[in-house]
Amino acid sequence: MALKARQASAVALALIASASVLLLLCRRDMAPPPIPRPIDDPVALDPKDMAPNPRKNDLLYRAPLNVALDPMDMALDPMDMALDPRENDLLYRAPLDVAFIFTHARKSQELQRKLAVAATSLLASTTAPLRLHLITDQDGFHIATDIIAKAQDANQLGFRSIKVKGDIAELHSHFERFTADNILGMTLEQSPVYRHVLSQYRRLHPDTTLGSPPGPGAGTGLGSVPATQGGFPGFNSGVVLVAVDRLRRSDVIRSYLNKTVLEERASFYSFEGHLGDQDLYTLVAFDHPDLFYVLPCGWNRQLCTWWRDHGYARVFDQYFNCTGEVKVIHGNCKTPIPDDL
């Protein structure tokens, strides 16, 4: 299916991909509440202060029964009150906003079953408070609400083709590495799908690096420009970091929702995509790589090997290689996620 401008309103940067659930991590430009300091001069309580006050409600001020209080036992040491820095940070950290895309699931038992994997692993791995958002259709809302309610009873949540092994708070820390221009953060596509999509453009422009595999180590390090090493294979939107306020202010992103602009850019690259939102991101990145931050490959380890068996066996591993630690597993193109991963 060609990436036509008529899709722009459907995409509308609501990031809805057909029959899929994706993981988005959002950030608003807001400062977390200040972390309270430990008490400098704690008060030692005296037993007589705990005695009943006849002028007050006896129940509210009643001293504990059968307990002998010693002033020395009640004296508090500031060192005892101080939290470990990691505990302090956790208690007063603003919630992390995590959004899931969950659409076209009414007739898909498999998709509903997969709503039992990603969030389960997400909650099991995070050390930070989370605020969960659903981007869904009407049917998906009711289905997801029921699934999540049942999962909460078991202290579990789940999701589609995503399994989280790393700490989502660590993923969120990559926002701190965004440059002033970065709006979206993703891993590179780990298959030659855009090499195929750009076949005609690459024939006409034999020196282009668009659609080519990244250079050695490009998927394991950090960076804000897609084509810093080797070629640019496109982006995969299984996991997306979204600087929401910057996204709303971006005239460039907004321009790609214009029918004329979208048609012109797709035509320029002879671009006929079929992967929903990530086609839009990749198309924008061809022209504006500075808007994107490249996550290490392990934050979206893609399992799909379909292109290896469909004409690209010779170059497939140049795209598929990822030597970094695996933090998020993405069973894309209906690839099952092994239980031992």
C-alpha positions in Angstrom: 0.0 0.0 0.0 1.5 3.3 -1.0 2.1 6.0 1.7 -0.5 8.4 0.3 -1.4 11.7 1.7 -4.9 10.5 2.4 -3.3 8.4 5.1 -2.0 11.5 6.8 -5.3 12.2 8.6 -5.5 8.6 9.7 -1.9 8.6 10.9 -2.3 12.2 12.1 0.6 11.4 14.3 -1.8 9.6 16.6 0.6 6.8 15.8 -2.0 4.2 15.1 -0.7 1.2 13.1 -3.0 -1.4 11.7 -3.7 -4.4 13.9 -0.9 -3.7 16.2 0.1 -2.5 19.7 3.2 -0.4 20.1 5.0 1.0 23.0 5.5 4.7 23.3 7.3 6.5 26.1 6.3 10.1 26.4 7.9 13.1 28.1 6.5 16.4 29.0 8.8 19.3 29.6 8.0 19.5 33.3 10.1 19.6 36.4 9.5 16.9 39.0 8.5 18.0 42.5 11.4 18.8 44.8 12.8 16.0 46.9 12.2 16.8 50.6 15.2 16.9 52.8 15.6 14.8 55.9 14.6 16.5 59.2 17.5 18.3 60.6 16.4 18.4 64.2 13.9 15.6 64.9 11.8 15.9 68.1 12.2 13.4 70.9 8.7 12.5 72.1 8.0 12.4 75.8 5.5 9.8 77.2 3.5 12.4 79.0 2.9 14.1 75.7 1.2 10.9 74.6 -1.3 10.8 77.6 -5.0 11.3 77.0 -6.1 14.9 76.8 -9.6 15.2 78.5 -10.4 18.3 76.5 -9.9 16.5 73.2 -11.3 13.5 71.6 -10.0 10.6 73.7 -9.9 8.3 70.7 -7.7 10.6 68.7 -5.2 11.2 71.5 -5.3 8.0 73.4 -1.8 6.6 74.3 -1.0 3.0 73.3 -2.2 0.6 76.0 0.3 -1.7 77.8 3.3 0.0 76.3 6.0 1.5 78.4 7.6 4.4 76.5 11.2 5.4 77.1 12.2 8.9 75.9 15.5 7.4 74.7 13.7 4.9 72.6 11.7 7.7 71.0 14.6 9.9 70.0 15.1 9.8 66.3 18.5 9.8 64.6 18.5 11.9 61.4 20.7 9.2 59.8 18.0 6.6 60.5 15.4 8.8 58.7 17.5 9.5 55.6 16.5 7.4 52.6 18.9 5.7 50.3 19.2 8.2 47.3 17.6 5.6 45.0 14.7 5.2 47.4 14.3 8.9 47.7 14.3 9.3 44.0 11.7 6.6 43.5 9.3 8.0 46.1 9.3 11.5 44.8 9.8 10.8 41.1 7.1 12.1 38.7 5.3 9.2 37.0 6.6 8.2 33.6 4.1 8.4 30.8 3.9 5.2 28.8 1.5 4.9 25.9 0.4 1.7 24.1 -1.2 1.6 20.6 -3.9 -1.1 20.6 -6.1 -1.2 17.5 -8.2 -3.6 15.4 -8.2 -6.2 18.2 -11.8 -7.2 18.3 -11.5 -10.2 16.0 -7.9 -11.0 17.0 -7.5 -13.4 19.9 -3.8 -13.4 19.2 -3.5 -9.7 19.6 -5.5 -9.8 22.8 -3.3 -12.6 24.1 -0.3 -10.5 23.4 -1.8 -7.8 25.4 -0.8 -10.2 28.2 3.0 -10.0 27.5 4.4 -6.5 27.1 2.9 -4.8 30.1 3.5 -7.8 32.3 7.2 -7.5 31.5 7.0 -3.7 31.7 5.7 -3.7 35.3 8.0 -6.5 36.3 11.1 -4.6 35.1 10.4 -1.0 36.1 11.6 0.8 39.2 9.6 3.9 38.4 5.9 4.8 38.9 4.1 4.6 35.6 1.1 6.3 34.1 -0.4 4.1 31.3 -2.1 5.6 28.3 -4.0 3.7 25.6 -4.3 4.9 22.0 -7.1 2.7 20.7 -10.3 2.4 18.8 -13.7 2.0 20.5 -13.6 -1.8 20.5 -10.0 -1.8 21.6 -10.8 0.4 24.6 -13.4 -2.0 26.0 -11.2 -5.0 25.3 -8.1 -3.5 26.8 -10.0 -2.2 29.8 -11.2 -5.7 30.6 -7.8 -7.3 30.0 -6.0 -4.7 32.1 -8.5 -4.9 34.9 -8.0 -8.7 35.1 -4.3 -8.4 34.9 -4.2 -5.8 37.7 -5.9 -8.4 40.0 -3.0 -10.6 39.4 -0.5 -7.7 39.6 0.3 -8.2 36.0 -0.3 -6.4 32.7 0.3 -7.4 29.1 0.8 -6.4 25.6 1.2 -7.3 21.9 4.5 -8.1 20.3 6.6 -6.4 22.9 8.3 -8.0 25.9 10.2 -5.7 28.3 13.4 -7.0 30.0 15.1 -3.7 30.9 14.1 -1.0 33.4 11.7 1.4 31.7 13.2 4.1 33.9 16.5 3.5 32.2 14.8 3.9 28.8 13.2 7.1 30.0 16.7 8.4 30.9 17.5 8.6 27.2 15.4 11.8 27.0 18.3 13.5 28.9 20.5 12.7 25.9 18.2 14.3 23.3 19.7 17.3 21.6 17.7 20.5 21.4 16.4 19.4 18.0 15.4 15.9 18.8 11.7 15.1 19.0 11.4 11.4 18.6 13.7 8.5 19.7 13.7 5.1 18.1 16.0 2.2 17.2 17.0 1.6 13.6 15.0 -0.9 11.5 16.8 -4.3 11.8 15.7 -5.6 8.4 16.2 -4.5 4.8 12.5 -3.6 4.4 13.4 0.0 3.4 16.1 -1.2 1.1 13.2 -2.9 -0.7 10.8 0.0 -0.4 13.4 2.4 -1.9 14.5 0.0 -4.7 13.5 2.4 -7.5 15.0 5.4 -5.8 18.3 3.5 -5.1 18.6 2.6 -8.8 18.3 6.2 -9.8 20.7 7.3 -7.0 23.4 4.6 -6.7 25.4 6.7 -4.2 22.6 7.1 -1.7 23.0 5.6 1.8 19.2 5.6 2.4 18.0 2.0 2.9 21.6 0.8 3.3 22.7 -1.1 6.5 24.2 0.9 9.3 27.9 0.8 9.9 29.5 -1.4 12.6 28.3 -0.5 16.1 25.7 2.0 14.8 22.9 0.1 16.5 24.7 -0.3 19.9 25.9 3.2 20.6 24.1 6.5 21.2 23.4 9.2 18.6 21.0 11.8 17.5 21.5 11.6 13.7 20.5 8.4 11.9 23.2 8.3 9.2 26.2 8.9 11.4 27.7 5.5 10.7 27.2 3.7 7.4 23.7 3.9 5.9 20.3 4.7 7.2 18.0 1.6 7.2 15.0 3.5 8.4 13.3 3.4 11.8 11.3 0.8 13.6 8.4 2.2 15.7 8.0 -0.8 18.1 9.4 1.5 20.8 9.2 5.3 20.5 10.3 8.1 22.8 8.1 11.1 22.2 9.0 14.6 23.5 5.3 15.6 23.5 5.7 19.4 23.9 8.3 19.6 21.1 6.1 17.4 18.9 3.2 19.8 19.3 5.4 22.8 18.5 7.1 21.3 15.4 6.3 23.0 12.2 8.2 20.4 10.3 6.2 17.5 11.6 3.0 19.4 11.1 3.9 20.1 7.4 4.0 16.3 6.7 0.4 16.1 7.6 -0.4 18.3 4.7 -1.6 16.3 1.7 0.5 18.2 -0.9 3.7 17.9 1.1 3.2 14.2 1.9 2.5 13.3 -1.7 5.5 15.3 -3.0 8.0 13.7 -0.5 6.7 10.2 -1.0 6.9 10.7 -4.8 10.4 12.1 -4.6 11.6 8.9 -2.9 9.3 6.6 -4.9 8.2 5.6 -1.5 5.5 2.9 -1.2 5.3 1.8 2.4 3.1 -0.6 4.3 4.1 -0.2 7.9 1.9 2.6 9.1 3.4 5.2 11.5 7.0 4.0 11.1 6.8 4.8 7.3 5.9 8.3 8.2 8.8 8.6 10.7 11.3 7.2 8.2 10.1 9.4 5.4 10.5 12.5 7.7 13.9 11.3 8.8 15.1 11.1 5.1 14.8 14.9 5.0 15.2 15.9 8.7 17.5 13.4 10.5 18.2 16.0 13.2 14.7 15.6 14.6 15.4 12.0 15.6 17.4 10.3 18.4 18.8 6.8 17.7 18.2 4.4 20.6 20.6 1.5 21.1 19.4 -1.6 19.2 18.7 -3.5 22.4 15.8 -1.3 23.3 13.9 -2.7 20.4 15.4 -6.0 19.4 13.4 -7.1 16.4 12.9 -10.8 15.7 11.4 -10.7 12.2 13.5 -12.6 9.7 11.0 -12.6 6.8 13.3 -10.7 4.5 16.1 -13.2 4.9 14.0 -15.7 3.0 12.6 -13.3 0.4 15.5 -12.1 -1.6 17.9 -10.5 0.9 19.8 -13.4 2.4 23.1 -12.0 1.3 22.8 -8.7 3.2 20.2 -9.6 5.8 22.7 -10.0 8.8 24.1 -6.5 8.1 20.8 -5.1 9.2 19.8 -7.8 11.7 23.0 -7.7 13.8 22.6 -6.3 17.3 25.3 -7.0 19.9 24.0 -4.7 22.6 22.2 -5.9 25.7 18.6 -6.8 24.9 16.2 -4.6 26.9 13.0 -4.9 24.9 12.1 -7.8 22.6 9.8 -7.0 19.6 8.2 -10.0 17.9 7.4 -8.1 14.7 5.8 -9.6 11.6 4.0 -12.0 13.8 7.2 -13.6 15.1 6.5 -15.4 18.4 8.6 -14.4 21.3 10.3 -17.4 22.9 9.5 -17.9 26.6 13.2 -18.1 27.4 14.0 -14.6 26.1 
